[in-house]
Amino acid sequence: MRPKTICVIGLGYIGLPTASLLATKGYSVLGVDVAPSVVETINAGDIHIVEPELDILVRSAVGSGNLRASLTPEPADVFVIAVPTPFKGDHEPELAYVDSATDALCPHLSPGDLVILESTSPVGTTERVAARIAQKRPELTEADRVFVAHCPERVLPGHILRELIENDRIVGGVDGPSTDAAVRFYETFVSGEVIATNARTAEMCKLTENSYRDTNIAFANELSMLCHELGMNVWELIRLANRHPRVDILNPGAGVGGHCLAVDPWFIVHSAPDTARLIRTAREVNDGKAHWVVDRVVEKASRFRDPVVVCLGLAYKPDIDDLRESPALEIAKALTAKVDGTVLAVEPNITAYEGLEITDLHDALERADIVVALVSHREFKRVDRALLQAKVLIDACGVFR
Ligand SMILES: NC(=O)c1ccc[n+]([C@@H]2O[C@H](COP(=O)([O-])OP(=O)(O)OC[C@H]3O[C@@H](n4cnc5c(N)ncnc54)[C@H](O)[C@@H]3O)[C@@H](O)[C@H]2O)c1
């Protein structure tokens, strides 16, 4: 029988679009978040995150009566956990949010319920959720059992509502019946293929996708540093190498940021530190690239008396306002501390950041001695190259290539 009631725990970039989409597909959905402001905002039919068309979807879901928000879970047929999974300390996975979400739903479980972990998680986390449920609700076994599965989320911010439906989904349960129950659930609202595996492979699949990207970007970043050392243009080199029919090198940049690529590979490294050598090195190369950019700017700045250094871009990738794990932001902060002069930042997508002097593009370029291009925002692509002629230009992202 198709489940009727869903409880989505964690109403951020993943949980809120998922909850509102399910509500518009006819499910009765309770969204749960520990932040009272989030719960109030959603119950008022508004949203607290930036995502195209999400406001319309939430307003219609709340208006239809199919979506409510609350601070605490209630009984449901399906529980979806979409809470943060950052790292702490020395890149150790922080599973406290997953644990507390699991603990919160445990009292509301009934036989036959399905619990799905959607948070990006280290291998073994879905089994950890199942074990926690078994410990707190030991009577939910055999004929009275619950089902537990992982289904990693792969949506791209800015395209979440379309990709939630159209992307293929990898679904892995802690056992066969859990996998089957989760596949049946996703097939009710996903038009992409829903592919069954086990929980560990599903967890590793998401981590693998992001480690693959991170490793390939590390190769490009290493090339950019080699080219500098050996006296050639990395953009020309990559363009030429990519003329080989089986070579496809990515673009170098100021580093790698965001809450996925810069975080998830560490989950693999933490699980198998002696074996995940390439993945760890890729992370180190990408983090090291930001320090390398800082060193180059500091060296150029030391040739000026009272230099004005302009950092173009702070976000972790072009044309967004997201600063999470952003190498550009780290570079601007480090330069503010290290350069004996003035450091200005230009970030068209935000208005202020404590400790940084953010200014308008034209004012900054007029005053600049050194221009450091960190993010290929569309506004920077339109800059008149004549304005850069008398400046020292360090183009880490290739926006002026
Ligand atoms: N944002 C993305 O593009 C994206 C893409 C793929 C996967 N993911 C993964 O999805 C997961 C969620 O990410 P997000 O971007 O939605 O995070 P987010 O920070 O936008 O939202 C998480 C929400 O969970 C709430 N929360 C924290 N602990 C809670 C608890 N115990 N109970 C109830 N609510 C709780 C927070 O208040 C917050 O509103 C992470 O594992 C992330 O890696 C995110």
The ligand as an ORCA input file, in Angstrom:
! r2SCAN-3c Opt
* xyz 0 1
  N      22.584     21.574     -0.163
  C      22.930     20.751     -1.134
  O      23.082     21.161     -2.275
  C      23.134     19.282     -0.873
  C      23.269     18.427     -1.970
  C      23.417     17.080     -1.737
  C      23.457     16.595     -0.439
  N      23.352     17.448      0.622
  C      23.395     16.870      1.962
  O      22.087     16.944      2.551
  C      22.193     17.118      3.957
  C      21.432     18.361      4.376
  O      22.046     19.471      3.754
  P      21.313     20.873      3.597
  O      22.120     21.644      2.601
  O      19.849     20.682      3.392
  O      21.565     21.466      5.061
  P      20.979     22.831      5.665
  O      21.997     23.322      6.616
  O      20.496     23.720      4.557
  O      19.669     22.359      6.456
  C      19.687     21.466      7.511
  C      18.511     21.793      8.444
  O      18.464     20.784      9.437
  C      18.108     21.382     10.682
  N      18.503     20.478     11.747
  C      19.723     20.226     12.273
  N      19.653     19.265     13.203
  C      18.349     18.877     13.271
  C      17.641     17.911     14.042
  N      18.283     17.118     14.894
  N      16.323     17.818     13.851
  C      15.670     18.594     12.986
  N      16.285     19.529     12.226
  C      17.619     19.659     12.351
  C      18.834     22.719     10.641
  O      18.245     23.645     11.538
  C      18.657     23.118      9.175
  O      17.506     23.904      8.960
  C      23.692     17.160      4.263
  O      24.143     15.892      4.593
  C      24.297     17.600      2.936
  O      25.635     17.181      2.798
  C      23.177     18.776      0.425
*
